[in-house]
Amino acid sequence: MKVKTSITLSESLVEAMDELVEDAPEQFPSRSVFLESAAWAFIERVRRAERTERDIEIINRRADFLNAETMDALTYQVPL
């Protein structure tokens, strides 16, 4: 379902959007499509950054254990 809304944007942003819409009408047939695509892309970027941050926190919490596991696994390697 689509919801009609009103927003205020700078003139330079609207001009830049209009250039992209004019240059790629098959991809962005209207400002609305362009703005919706941009919003979804930004939301995905924020969500991905949040997941990455959580993953890094988990890795950092487990760093000592993971490093010990790696060192143990390296002892099983044979000399080349």
mmCIF file of the N, C-alpha and C atoms, coordinates in Angstrom:
data_MODEL
# 
_entry.id   MODEL 
# 
loop_
_atom_site.group_PDB 
_atom_site.id 
_atom_site.type_symbol 
_atom_site.label_atom_id 
_atom_site.label_alt_id 
_atom_site.label_comp_id 
_atom_site.label_asym_id 
_atom_site.label_entity_id 
_atom_site.label_seq_id 
_atom_site.pdbx_PDB_ins_code 
_atom_site.Cartn_x 
_atom_site.Cartn_y 
_atom_site.Cartn_z 
_atom_site.occupancy 
_atom_site.B_iso_or_equiv 
_atom_site.pdbx_formal_charge 
_atom_site.auth_seq_id 
_atom_site.auth_comp_id 
_atom_site.auth_asym_id 
_atom_site.auth_atom_id 
_atom_site.pdbx_PDB_model_num 
ATOM 1   N N  . MET A 1 1  ? 0.836  -1.179  0.000   1.00 0.00 ? 1  MET A N  1 
ATOM 2   C CA . MET A 1 1  ? 0.000  0.000   0.000   1.00 0.00 ? 1  MET A CA 1 
ATOM 3   C C  . MET A 1 1  ? 0.882  1.243   0.000   1.00 0.00 ? 1  MET A C  1 
ATOM 4   N N  . LYS A 1 2  ? 0.581  2.166   -0.807  1.00 0.00 ? 2  LYS A N  1 
ATOM 5   C CA . LYS A 1 2  ? 1.306  3.429   -0.894  1.00 0.00 ? 2  LYS A CA 1 
ATOM 6   C C  . LYS A 1 2  ? 0.596  4.474   -0.056  1.00 0.00 ? 2  LYS A C  1 
ATOM 7   N N  . VAL A 1 3  ? 1.386  5.330   0.579   1.00 0.00 ? 3  VAL A N  1 
ATOM 8   C CA . VAL A 1 3  ? 0.853  6.417   1.397   1.00 0.00 ? 3  VAL A CA 1 
ATOM 9   C C  . VAL A 1 3  ? 1.397  7.718   0.838   1.00 0.00 ? 3  VAL A C  1 
ATOM 10  N N  . LYS A 1 4  ? 0.520  8.652   0.575   1.00 0.00 ? 4  LYS A N  1 
ATOM 11  C CA . LYS A 1 4  ? 0.952  9.943   0.048   1.00 0.00 ? 4  LYS A CA 1 
ATOM 12  C C  . LYS A 1 4  ? 1.484  10.778  1.204   1.00 0.00 ? 4  LYS A C  1 
ATOM 13  N N  . THR A 1 5  ? 2.643  11.434  0.959   1.00 0.00 ? 5  THR A N  1 
ATOM 14  C CA . THR A 1 5  ? 3.249  12.264  1.990   1.00 0.00 ? 5  THR A CA 1 
ATOM 15  C C  . THR A 1 5  ? 3.855  13.500  1.345   1.00 0.00 ? 5  THR A C  1 
ATOM 16  N N  . SER A 1 6  ? 4.222  14.442  2.160   1.00 0.00 ? 6  SER A N  1 
ATOM 17  C CA . SER A 1 6  ? 4.843  15.664  1.658   1.00 0.00 ? 6  SER A CA 1 
ATOM 18  C C  . SER A 1 6  ? 6.144  15.888  2.420   1.00 0.00 ? 6  SER A C  1 
ATOM 19  N N  . ILE A 1 7  ? 7.211  16.209  1.684   1.00 0.00 ? 7  ILE A N  1 
ATOM 20  C CA . ILE A 1 7  ? 8.492  16.492  2.326   1.00 0.00 ? 7  ILE A CA 1 
ATOM 21  C C  . ILE A 1 7  ? 9.079  17.754  1.718   1.00 0.00 ? 7  ILE A C  1 
ATOM 22  N N  . THR A 1 8  ? 10.003 18.364  2.427   1.00 0.00 ? 8  THR A N  1 
ATOM 23  C CA . THR A 1 8  ? 10.679 19.555  1.942   1.00 0.00 ? 8  THR A CA 1 
ATOM 24  C C  . THR A 1 8  ? 12.136 19.199  1.708   1.00 0.00 ? 8  THR A C  1 
ATOM 25  N N  . LEU A 1 9  ? 12.611 19.453  0.478   1.00 0.00 ? 9  LEU A N  1 
ATOM 26  C CA . LEU A 1 9  ? 13.983 19.134  0.106   1.00 0.00 ? 9  LEU A CA 1 
ATOM 27  C C  . LEU A 1 9  ? 14.650 20.374  -0.467  1.00 0.00 ? 9  LEU A C  1 
ATOM 28  N N  . SER A 1 10 ? 15.975 20.393  -0.425  1.00 0.00 ? 10 SER A N  1 
ATOM 29  C CA . SER A 1 10 ? 16.694 21.522  -1.016  1.00 0.00 ? 10 SER A CA 1 
ATOM 30  C C  . SER A 1 10 ? 16.520 21.486  -2.530  1.00 0.00 ? 10 SER A C  1 
ATOM 31  N N  . GLU A 1 11 ? 16.593 22.652  -3.113  1.00 0.00 ? 11 GLU A N  1 
ATOM 32  C CA . GLU A 1 11 ? 16.426 22.758  -4.564  1.00 0.00 ? 11 GLU A CA 1 
ATOM 33  C C  . GLU A 1 11 ? 17.519 21.977  -5.285  1.00 0.00 ? 11 GLU A C  1 
ATOM 34  N N  . SER A 1 12 ? 18.756 22.030  -4.762  1.00 0.00 ? 12 SER A N  1 
ATOM 35  C CA . SER A 1 12 ? 19.862 21.325  -5.423  1.00 0.00 ? 12 SER A CA 1 
ATOM 36  C C  . SER A 1 12 ? 19.660 19.812  -5.384  1.00 0.00 ? 12 SER A C  1 
ATOM 37  N N  . LEU A 1 13 ? 19.072 19.297  -4.305  1.00 0.00 ? 13 LEU A N  1 
ATOM 38  C CA . LEU A 1 13 ? 18.799 17.862  -4.229  1.00 0.00 ? 13 LEU A CA 1 
ATOM 39  C C  . LEU A 1 13 ? 17.731 17.468  -5.242  1.00 0.00 ? 13 LEU A C  1 
ATOM 40  N N  . VAL A 1 14 ? 16.694 18.267  -5.341  1.00 0.00 ? 14 VAL A N  1 
ATOM 41  C CA . VAL A 1 14 ? 15.627 17.979  -6.306  1.00 0.00 ? 14 VAL A CA 1 
ATOM 42  C C  . VAL A 1 14 ? 16.179 18.019  -7.733  1.00 0.00 ? 14 VAL A C  1 
ATOM 43  N N  . GLU A 1 15 ? 17.047 18.958  -8.011  1.00 0.00 ? 15 GLU A N  1 
ATOM 44  C CA . GLU A 1 15 ? 17.646 19.039  -9.345  1.00 0.00 ? 15 GLU A CA 1 
ATOM 45  C C  . GLU A 1 15 ? 18.493 17.803  -9.637  1.00 0.00 ? 15 GLU A C  1 
ATOM 46  N N  . ALA A 1 16 ? 19.285 17.369  -8.648  1.00 0.00 ? 16 ALA A N  1 
ATOM 47  C CA . ALA A 1 16 ? 20.119 16.172  -8.833  1.00 0.00 ? 16 ALA A CA 1 
ATOM 48  C C  . ALA A 1 16 ? 19.244 14.939  -9.047  1.00 0.00 ? 16 ALA A C  1 
ATOM 49  N N  . MET A 1 17 ? 18.151 14.828  -8.275  1.00 0.00 ? 17 MET A N  1 
ATOM 50  C CA . MET A 1 17 ? 17.218 13.707  -8.449  1.00 0.00 ? 17 MET A CA 1 
ATOM 51  C C  . MET A 1 17 ? 16.614 13.734  -9.839  1.00 0.00 ? 17 MET A C  1 
ATOM 52  N N  . ASP A 1 18 ? 16.171 14.904  -10.264 1.00 0.00 ? 18 ASP A N  1 
ATOM 53  C CA . ASP A 1 18 ? 15.540 15.025  -11.579 1.00 0.00 ? 18 ASP A CA 1 
ATOM 54  C C  . ASP A 1 18 ? 16.502 14.622  -12.693 1.00 0.00 ? 18 ASP A C  1 
ATOM 55  N N  . GLU A 1 19 ? 17.794 14.952  -12.545 1.00 0.00 ? 19 GLU A N  1 
ATOM 56  C CA . GLU A 1 19 ? 18.778 14.533  -13.546 1.00 0.00 ? 19 GLU A CA 1 
ATOM 57  C C  . GLU A 1 19 ? 18.842 13.012  -13.629 1.00 0.00 ? 19 GLU A C  1 
ATOM 58  N N  . LEU A 1 20 ? 18.886 12.351  -12.472 1.00 0.00 ? 20 LEU A N  1 
ATOM 59  C CA . LEU A 1 20 ? 18.951 10.888  -12.465 1.00 0.00 ? 20 LEU A CA 1 
ATOM 60  C C  . LEU A 1 20 ? 17.669 10.270  -13.027 1.00 0.00 ? 20 LEU A C  1 
ATOM 61  N N  . VAL A 1 21 ? 16.547 10.848  -12.679 1.00 0.00 ? 21 VAL A N  1 
ATOM 62  C CA . VAL A 1 21 ? 15.264 10.339  -13.170 1.00 0.00 ? 21 VAL A CA 1 
ATOM 63  C C  . VAL A 1 21 ? 15.201 10.496  -14.693 1.00 0.00 ? 21 VAL A C  1 
ATOM 64  N N  . GLU A 1 22 ? 15.686 11.631  -15.205 1.00 0.00 ? 22 GLU A N  1 
ATOM 65  C CA . GLU A 1 22 ? 15.685 11.859  -16.652 1.00 0.00 ? 22 GLU A CA 1 
ATOM 66  C C  . GLU A 1 22 ? 16.666 10.940  -17.371 1.00 0.00 ? 22 GLU A C  1 
ATOM 67  N N  . ASP A 1 23 ? 17.825 10.697  -16.733 1.00 0.00 ? 23 ASP A N  1 
ATOM 68  C CA . ASP A 1 23 ? 18.867 9.870   -17.359 1.00 0.00 ? 23 ASP A CA 1 
ATOM 69  C C  . ASP A 1 23 ? 18.559 8.378   -17.321 1.00 0.00 ? 23 ASP A C  1 
ATOM 70  N N  . ALA A 1 24 ? 17.756 7.946   -16.373 1.00 0.00 ? 24 ALA A N  1 
ATOM 71  C CA . ALA A 1 24 ? 17.460 6.509   -16.229 1.00 0.00 ? 24 ALA A CA 1 
ATOM 72  C C  . ALA A 1 24 ? 15.975 6.283   -15.985 1.00 0.00 ? 24 ALA A C  1 
ATOM 73  N N  . PRO A 1 25 ? 15.133 6.658   -16.952 1.00 0.00 ? 25 PRO A N  1 
ATOM 74  C CA . PRO A 1 25 ? 13.683 6.538   -16.728 1.00 0.00 ? 25 PRO A CA 1 
ATOM 75  C C  . PRO A 1 25 ? 13.212 5.094   -16.550 1.00 0.00 ? 25 PRO A C  1 
ATOM 76  N N  . GLU A 1 26 ? 13.961 4.122   -17.121 1.00 0.00 ? 26 GLU A N  1 
ATOM 77  C CA . GLU A 1 26 ? 13.556 2.723   -16.930 1.00 0.00 ? 26 GLU A CA 1 
ATOM 78  C C  . GLU A 1 26 ? 13.807 2.275   -15.494 1.00 0.00 ? 26 GLU A C  1 
ATOM 79  N N  . GLN A 1 27 ? 14.826 2.848   -14.859 1.00 0.00 ? 27 GLN A N  1 
ATOM 80  C CA . GLN A 1 27 ? 15.136 2.488   -13.468 1.00 0.00 ? 27 GLN A CA 1 
ATOM 81  C C  . GLN A 1 27 ? 14.340 3.350   -12.490 1.00 0.00 ? 27 GLN A C  1 
ATOM 82  N N  . PHE A 1 28 ? 14.236 4.641   -12.796 1.00 0.00 ? 28 PHE A N  1 
ATOM 83  C CA . PHE A 1 28 ? 13.521 5.583   -11.926 1.00 0.00 ? 28 PHE A CA 1 
ATOM 84  C C  . PHE A 1 28 ? 12.496 6.352   -12.757 1.00 0.00 ? 28 PHE A C  1 
ATOM 85  N N  . PRO A 1 29 ? 11.321 5.788   -12.927 1.00 0.00 ? 29 PRO A N  1 
ATOM 86  C CA . PRO A 1 29 ? 10.326 6.460   -13.762 1.00 0.00 ? 29 PRO A CA 1 
ATOM 87  C C  . PRO A 1 29 ? 9.755  7.746   -13.147 1.00 0.00 ? 29 PRO A C  1 
ATOM 88  N N  . SER A 1 30 ? 9.998  7.944   -11.844 1.00 0.00 ? 30 SER A N  1 
ATOM 89  C CA . SER A 1 30 ? 9.479  9.139   -11.190 1.00 0.00 ? 30 SER A CA 1 
ATOM 90  C C  . SER A 1 30 ? 10.324 9.469   -9.968  1.00 0.00 ? 30 SER A C  1 
ATOM 91  N N  . ARG A 1 31 ? 10.145 10.673  -9.450  1.00 0.00 ? 31 ARG A N  1 
ATOM 92  C CA . ARG A 1 31 ? 10.816 11.047  -8.203  1.00 0.00 ? 31 ARG A CA 1 
ATOM 93  C C  . ARG A 1 31 ? 10.430 10.105  -7.081  1.00 0.00 ? 31 ARG A C  1 
ATOM 94  N N  . SER A 1 32 ? 9.173  9.749   -7.032  1.00 0.00 ? 32 SER A N  1 
ATOM 95  C CA . SER A 1 32 ? 8.697  8.873   -5.957  1.00 0.00 ? 32 SER A CA 1 
ATOM 96  C C  . SER A 1 32 ? 9.438  7.536   -5.969  1.00 0.00 ? 32 SER A C  1 
ATOM 97  N N  . VAL A 1 33 ? 9.594  6.956   -7.151  1.00 0.00 ? 33 VAL A N  1 
ATOM 98  C CA . VAL A 1 33 ? 10.308 5.682   -7.263  1.00 0.00 ? 33 VAL A CA 1 
ATOM 99  C C  . VAL A 1 33 ? 11.765 5.874   -6.838  1.00 0.00 ? 33 VAL A C  1 
ATOM 100 N N  . PHE A 1 34 ? 12.367 6.977   -7.287  1.00 0.00 ? 34 PHE A N  1 
ATOM 101 C CA . PHE A 1 34 ? 13.749 7.263   -6.912  1.00 0.00 ? 34 PHE A CA 1 
ATOM 102 C C  . PHE A 1 34 ? 13.878 7.387   -5.399  1.00 0.00 ? 34 PHE A C  1 
ATOM 103 N N  . LEU A 1 35 ? 13.012 8.180   -4.770  1.00 0.00 ? 35 LEU A N  1 
ATOM 104 C CA . LEU A 1 35 ? 13.091 8.391   -3.321  1.00 0.00 ? 35 LEU A CA 1 
ATOM 105 C C  . LEU A 1 35 ? 12.830 7.103   -2.546  1.00 0.00 ? 35 LEU A C  1 
ATOM 106 N N  . GLU A 1 36 ? 11.887 6.294   -3.004  1.00 0.00 ? 36 GLU A N  1 
ATOM 107 C CA . GLU A 1 36 ? 11.614 5.026   -2.327  1.00 0.00 ? 36 GLU A CA 1 
ATOM 108 C C  . GLU A 1 36 ? 12.817 4.092   -2.448  1.00 0.00 ? 36 GLU A C  1 
ATOM 109 N N  . SER A 1 37 ? 13.417 4.032   -3.628  1.00 0.00 ? 37 SER A N  1 
ATOM 110 C CA . SER A 1 37 ? 14.603 3.196   -3.818  1.00 0.00 ? 37 SER A CA 1 
ATOM 111 C C  . SER A 1 37 ? 15.750 3.672   -2.926  1.00 0.00 ? 37 SER A C  1 
ATOM 112 N N  . ALA A 1 38 ? 15.944 4.973   -2.876  1.00 0.00 ? 38 ALA A N  1 
ATOM 113 C CA . ALA A 1 38 ? 17.019 5.537   -2.057  1.00 0.00 ? 38 ALA A CA 1 
ATOM 114 C C  . ALA A 1 38 ? 16.775 5.267   -0.569  1.00 0.00 ? 38 ALA A C  1 
ATOM 115 N N  . ALA A 1 39 ? 15.531 5.408   -0.137  1.00 0.00 ? 39 ALA A N  1 
ATOM 116 C CA . ALA A 1 39 ? 15.216 5.167   1.272   1.00 0.00 ? 39 ALA A CA 1 
ATOM 117 C C  . ALA A 1 39 ? 15.457 3.707   1.641   1.00 0.00 ? 39 ALA A C  1 
ATOM 118 N N  . TRP A 1 40 ? 15.016 2.775   0.787   1.00 0.00 ? 40 TRP A N  1 
ATOM 119 C CA . TRP A 1 40 ? 15.238 1.348   1.068   1.00 0.00 ? 40 TRP A CA 1 
ATOM 120 C C  . TRP A 1 40 ? 16.730 1.015   1.079   1.00 0.00 ? 40 TRP A C  1 
ATOM 121 N N  . ALA A 1 41 ? 17.485 1.608   0.157   1.00 0.00 ? 41 ALA A N  1 
ATOM 122 C CA . ALA A 1 41 ? 18.932 1.361   0.118   1.00 0.00 ? 41 ALA A CA 1 
ATOM 123 C C  . ALA A 1 41 ? 19.590 1.877   1.395   1.00 0.00 ? 41 ALA A C  1 
ATOM 124 N N  . PHE A 1 42 ? 19.166 3.036   1.857   1.00 0.00 ? 42 PHE A N  1 
ATOM 125 C CA . PHE A 1 42 ? 19.734 3.600   3.087   1.00 0.00 ? 42 PHE A CA 1 
ATOM 126 C C  . PHE A 1 42 ? 19.356 2.751   4.294   1.00 0.00 ? 42 PHE A C  1 
ATOM 127 N N  . ILE A 1 43 ? 18.108 2.309   4.355   1.00 0.00 ? 43 ILE A N  1 
ATOM 128 C CA . ILE A 1 43 ? 17.664 1.451   5.468   1.00 0.00 ? 43 ILE A CA 1 
ATOM 129 C C  . ILE A 1 43 ? 18.486 0.170   5.499   1.00 0.00 ? 43 ILE A C  1 
ATOM 130 N N  . GLU A 1 44 ? 18.713 -0.439  4.346   1.00 0.00 ? 44 GLU A N  1 
ATOM 131 C CA . GLU A 1 44 ? 19.519 -1.663  4.283   1.00 0.00 ? 44 GLU A CA 1 
ATOM 132 C C  . GLU A 1 44 ? 20.948 -1.394  4.732   1.00 0.00 ? 44 GLU A C  1 
ATOM 133 N N  . ARG A 1 45 ? 21.487 -0.258  4.339   1.00 0.00 ? 45 ARG A N  1 
ATOM 134 C CA . ARG A 1 45 ? 22.848 0.108   4.757   1.00 0.00 ? 45 ARG A CA 1 
ATOM 135 C C  . ARG A 1 45 ? 22.940 0.264   6.267   1.00 0.00 ? 45 ARG A C  1 
ATOM 136 N N  . VAL A 1 46 ? 21.964 0.915   6.868   1.00 0.00 ? 46 VAL A N  1 
ATOM 137 C CA . VAL A 1 46 ? 21.950 1.089   8.329   1.00 0.00 ? 46 VAL A CA 1 
ATOM 138 C C  . VAL A 1 46 ? 21.816 -0.265  9.019   1.00 0.00 ? 46 VAL A C  1 
ATOM 139 N N  . ARG A 1 47 ? 20.906 -1.098  8.536   1.00 0.00 ? 47 ARG A N  1 
ATOM 140 C CA . ARG A 1 47 ? 20.723 -2.425  9.133   1.00 0.00 ? 47 ARG A CA 1 
ATOM 141 C C  . ARG A 1 47 ? 21.987 -3.269  9.017   1.00 0.00 ? 47 ARG A C  1 
ATOM 142 N N  . ARG A 1 48 ? 22.650 -3.224  7.851   1.00 0.00 ? 48 ARG A N  1 
ATOM 143 C CA . ARG A 1 48 ? 23.883 -3.979  7.645   1.00 0.00 ? 48 ARG A CA 1 
ATOM 144 C C  . ARG A 1 48 ? 24.964 -3.494  8.610   1.00 0.00 ? 48 ARG A C  1 
ATOM 145 N N  . ALA A 1 49 ? 25.062 -2.182  8.789   1.00 0.00 ? 49 ALA A N  1 
ATOM 146 C CA . ALA A 1 49 ? 26.049 -1.618  9.718   1.00 0.00 ? 49 ALA A CA 1 
ATOM 147 C C  . ALA A 1 49 ? 25.761 -2.070  11.146  1.00 0.00 ? 49 ALA A C  1 
ATOM 148 N N  . GLU A 1 50 ? 24.483 -2.125  11.516  1.00 0.00 ? 50 GLU A N  1 
ATOM 149 C CA . GLU A 1 50 ? 24.115 -2.601  12.854  1.00 0.00 ? 50 GLU A CA 1 
ATOM 150 C C  . GLU A 1 50 ? 24.490 -4.062  13.037  1.00 0.00 ? 50 GLU A C  1 
ATOM 151 N N  . ARG A 1 51 ? 24.234 -4.900  12.019  1.00 0.00 ? 51 ARG A N  1 
ATOM 152 C CA . ARG A 1 51 ? 24.611 -6.324  12.103  1.00 0.00 ? 51 ARG A CA 1 
ATOM 153 C C  . ARG A 1 51 ? 26.119 -6.478  12.205  1.00 0.00 ? 51 ARG A C  1 
ATOM 154 N N  . THR A 1 52 ? 26.836 -5.700  11.412  1.00 0.00 ? 52 THR A N  1 
ATOM 155 C CA . THR A 1 52 ? 28.302 -5.763  11.445  1.00 0.00 ? 52 THR A CA 1 
ATOM 156 C C  . THR A 1 52 ? 28.817 -5.372  12.820  1.00 0.00 ? 52 THR A C  1 
ATOM 157 N N  . GLU A 1 53 ? 28.252 -4.329  13.384  1.00 0.00 ? 53 GLU A N  1 
ATOM 158 C CA . GLU A 1 53 ? 28.661 -3.876  14.724  1.00 0.00 ? 53 GLU A CA 1 
ATOM 159 C C  . GLU A 1 53 ? 28.404 -4.963  15.764  1.00 0.00 ? 53 GLU A C  1 
ATOM 160 N N  . ARG A 1 54 ? 27.243 -5.608  15.694  1.00 0.00 ? 54 ARG A N  1 
ATOM 161 C CA . ARG A 1 54 ? 26.944 -6.705  16.626  1.00 0.00 ? 54 ARG A CA 1 
ATOM 162 C C  . ARG A 1 54 ? 27.916 -7.861  16.439  1.00 0.00 ? 54 ARG A C  1 
ATOM 163 N N  . ASP A 1 55 ? 28.214 -8.204  15.188  1.00 0.00 ? 55 ASP A N  1 
ATOM 164 C CA . ASP A 1 55 ? 29.151 -9.288  14.908  1.00 0.00 ? 55 ASP A CA 1 
ATOM 165 C C  . ASP A 1 55 ? 30.539 -8.976  15.467  1.00 0.00 ? 55 ASP A C  1 
ATOM 166 N N  . ILE A 1 56 ? 30.988 -7.742  15.285  1.00 0.00 ? 56 ILE A N  1 
ATOM 167 C CA . ILE A 1 56 ? 32.300 -7.347  15.803  1.00 0.00 ? 56 ILE A CA 1 
ATOM 168 C C  . ILE A 1 56 ? 32.321 -7.422  17.321  1.00 0.00 ? 56 ILE A C  1 
ATOM 169 N N  . GLU A 1 57 ? 31.238 -7.016  17.969  1.00 0.00 ? 57 GLU A N  1 
ATOM 170 C CA . GLU A 1 57 ? 31.162 -7.106  19.429  1.00 0.00 ? 57 GLU A CA 1 
ATOM 171 C C  . GLU A 1 57 ? 31.272 -8.561  19.888  1.00 0.00 ? 57 GLU A C  1 
ATOM 172 N N  . ILE A 1 58 ? 30.588 -9.460  19.187  1.00 0.00 ? 58 ILE A N  1 
ATOM 173 C CA . ILE A 1 58 ? 30.650 -10.887 19.535  1.00 0.00 ? 58 ILE A CA 1 
ATOM 174 C C  . ILE A 1 58 ? 32.064 -11.412 19.340  1.00 0.00 ? 58 ILE A C  1 
ATOM 175 N N  . ILE A 1 59 ? 32.668 -11.086 18.212  1.00 0.00 ? 59 ILE A N  1 
ATOM 176 C CA . ILE A 1 59 ? 34.034 -11.543 17.936  1.00 0.00 ? 59 ILE A CA 1 
ATOM 177 C C  . ILE A 1 59 ? 34.994 -11.004 18.994  1.00 0.00 ? 59 ILE A C  1 
ATOM 178 N N  . ASN A 1 60 ? 34.863 -9.725  19.333  1.00 0.00 ? 60 ASN A N  1 
ATOM 179 C CA . ASN A 1 60 ? 35.750 -9.145  20.339  1.00 0.00 ? 60 ASN A CA 1 
ATOM 180 C C  . ASN A 1 60 ? 35.568 -9.791  21.710  1.00 0.00 ? 60 ASN A C  1 
ATOM 181 N N  . ARG A 1 61 ? 34.321 -10.114 22.058  1.00 0.00 ? 61 ARG A N  1 
ATOM 182 C CA . ARG A 1 61 ? 34.080 -10.793 23.351  1.00 0.00 ? 61 ARG A CA 1 
ATOM 183 C C  . ARG A 1 61 ? 34.724 -12.168 23.369  1.00 0.00 ? 61 ARG A C  1 
ATOM 184 N N  . ARG A 1 62 ? 34.770 -12.821 22.205  1.00 0.00 ? 62 ARG A N  1 
ATOM 185 C CA . ARG A 1 62 ? 35.283 -14.188 22.112  1.00 0.00 ? 62 ARG A CA 1 
ATOM 186 C C  . ARG A 1 62 ? 36.722 -14.252 21.600  1.00 0.00 ? 62 ARG A C  1 
ATOM 187 N N  . ALA A 1 63 ? 37.393 -13.106 21.492  1.00 0.00 ? 63 ALA A N  1 
ATOM 188 C CA . ALA A 1 63 ? 38.712 -13.044 20.874  1.00 0.00 ? 63 ALA A CA 1 
ATOM 189 C C  . ALA A 1 63 ? 39.720 -13.973 21.541  1.00 0.00 ? 63 ALA A C  1 
ATOM 190 N N  . ASP A 1 64 ? 39.790 -13.976 22.874  1.00 0.00 ? 64 ASP A N  1 
ATOM 191 C CA . ASP A 1 64 ? 40.774 -14.827 23.547  1.00 0.00 ? 64 ASP A CA 1 
ATOM 192 C C  . ASP A 1 64 ? 40.545 -16.296 23.217  1.00 0.00 ? 64 ASP A C  1 
ATOM 193 N N  . PHE A 1 65 ? 39.293 -16.729 23.272  1.00 0.00 ? 65 PHE A N  1 
ATOM 194 C CA . PHE A 1 65 ? 38.968 -18.121 22.962  1.00 0.00 ? 65 PHE A CA 1 
ATOM 195 C C  . PHE A 1 65 ? 39.302 -18.440 21.500  1.00 0.00 ? 65 PHE A C  1 
ATOM 196 N N  . LEU A 1 66 ? 38.901 -17.551 20.587  1.00 0.00 ? 66 LEU A N  1 
ATOM 197 C CA . LEU A 1 66 ? 39.148 -17.780 19.164  1.00 0.00 ? 66 LEU A CA 1 
ATOM 198 C C  . LEU A 1 66 ? 40.643 -17.806 18.855  1.00 0.00 ? 66 LEU A C  1 
ATOM 199 N N  . ASN A 1 67 ? 41.404 -16.933 19.491  1.00 0.00 ? 67 ASN A N  1 
ATOM 200 C CA . ASN A 1 67 ? 42.853 -16.928 19.279  1.00 0.00 ? 67 ASN A CA 1 
ATOM 201 C C  . ASN A 1 67 ? 43.481 -18.214 19.802  1.00 0.00 ? 67 ASN A C  1 
ATOM 202 N N  . ALA A 1 68 ? 43.033 -18.690 20.958  1.00 0.00 ? 68 ALA A N  1 
ATOM 203 C CA . ALA A 1 68 ? 43.554 -19.945 21.511  1.00 0.00 ? 68 ALA A CA 1 
ATOM 204 C C  . ALA A 1 68 ? 43.229 -21.113 20.579  1.00 0.00 ? 68 ALA A C  1 
ATOM 205 N N  . GLU A 1 69 ? 42.016 -21.139 20.038  1.00 0.00 ? 69 GLU A N  1 
ATOM 206 C CA . GLU A 1 69 ? 41.627 -22.190 19.095  1.00 0.00 ? 69 GLU A CA 1 
ATOM 207 C C  . GLU A 1 69 ? 42.513 -22.162 17.855  1.00 0.00 ? 69 GLU A C  1 
ATOM 208 N N  . THR A 1 70 ? 42.785 -20.970 17.361  1.00 0.00 ? 70 THR A N  1 
ATOM 209 C CA . THR A 1 70 ? 43.626 -20.833 16.174  1.00 0.00 ? 70 THR A CA 1 
ATOM 210 C C  . THR A 1 70 ? 45.041 -21.321 16.460  1.00 0.00 ? 70 THR A C  1 
ATOM 211 N N  . MET A 1 71 ? 45.582 -20.917 17.586  1.00 0.00 ? 71 MET A N  1 
ATOM 212 C CA . MET A 1 71 ? 46.941 -21.362 17.932  1.00 0.00 ? 71 MET A CA 1 
ATOM 213 C C  . MET A 1 71 ? 46.990 -22.883 18.074  1.00 0.00 ? 71 MET A C  1 
ATOM 214 N N  . ASP A 1 72 ? 45.951 -23.470 18.659  1.00 0.00 ? 72 ASP A N  1 
ATOM 215 C CA . ASP A 1 72 ? 45.913 -24.921 18.796  1.00 0.00 ? 72 ASP A CA 1 
ATOM 216 C C  . ASP A 1 72 ? 45.863 -25.583 17.420  1.00 0.00 ? 72 ASP A C  1 
ATOM 217 N N  . ALA A 1 73 ? 45.049 -25.055 16.537  1.00 0.00 ? 73 ALA A N  1 
ATOM 218 C CA . ALA A 1 73 ? 44.922 -25.635 15.197  1.00 0.00 ? 73 ALA A CA 1 
ATOM 219 C C  . ALA A 1 73 ? 46.250 -25.525 14.443  1.00 0.00 ? 73 ALA A C  1 
ATOM 220 N N  . LEU A 1 74 ? 46.986 -24.471 14.662  1.00 0.00 ? 74 LEU A N  1 
ATOM 221 C CA . LEU A 1 74 ? 48.275 -24.302 13.977  1.00 0.00 ? 74 LEU A CA 1 
ATOM 222 C C  . LEU A 1 74 ? 49.296 -25.347 14.421  1.00 0.00 ? 74 LEU A C  1 
ATOM 223 N N  . THR A 1 75 ? 49.142 -25.867 15.624  1.00 0.00 ? 75 THR A N  1 
ATOM 224 C CA . THR A 1 75 ? 50.107 -26.886 16.097  1.00 0.00 ? 75 THR A CA 1 
ATOM 225 C C  . THR A 1 75 ? 49.946 -28.198 15.320  1.00 0.00 ? 75 THR A C  1 
ATOM 226 N N  . TYR A 1 76 ? 48.824 -28.387 14.648  1.00 0.00 ? 76 TYR A N  1 
ATOM 227 C CA . TYR A 1 76 ? 48.589 -29.611 13.888  1.00 0.00 ? 76 TYR A CA 1 
ATOM 228 C C  . TYR A 1 76 ? 49.198 -29.543 12.483  1.00 0.00 ? 76 TYR A C  1 
ATOM 229 N N  . GLN A 1 77 ? 49.674 -28.378 12.075  1.00 0.00 ? 77 GLN A N  1 
ATOM 230 C CA . GLN A 1 77 ? 50.243 -28.262 10.737  1.00 0.00 ? 77 GLN A CA 1 
ATOM 231 C C  . GLN A 1 77 ? 51.609 -28.938 10.676  1.00 0.00 ? 77 GLN A C  1 
ATOM 232 N N  . VAL A 1 78 ? 51.871 -29.539 9.552   1.00 0.00 ? 78 VAL A N  1 
ATOM 233 C CA . VAL A 1 78 ? 53.180 -30.166 9.343   1.00 0.00 ? 78 VAL A CA 1 
ATOM 234 C C  . VAL A 1 78 ? 54.079 -29.196 8.614   1.00 0.00 ? 78 VAL A C  1 
ATOM 235 N N  . PRO A 1 79 ? 55.359 -29.243 8.878   1.00 0.00 ? 79 PRO A N  1 
ATOM 236 C CA . PRO A 1 79 ? 56.284 -28.351 8.168   1.00 0.00 ? 79 PRO A CA 1 
ATOM 237 C C  . PRO A 1 79 ? 56.293 -28.654 6.685   1.00 0.00 ? 79 PRO A C  1 
ATOM 238 N N  . LEU A 1 80 ? 56.419 -27.640 5.881   1.00 0.00 ? 80 LEU A N  1 
ATOM 239 C CA . LEU A 1 80 ? 56.473 -27.812 4.432   1.00 0.00 ? 80 LEU A CA 1 
ATOM 240 C C  . LEU A 1 80 ? 57.898 -27.968 3.946   1.00 0.00 ? 80 LEU A C  1 
# 
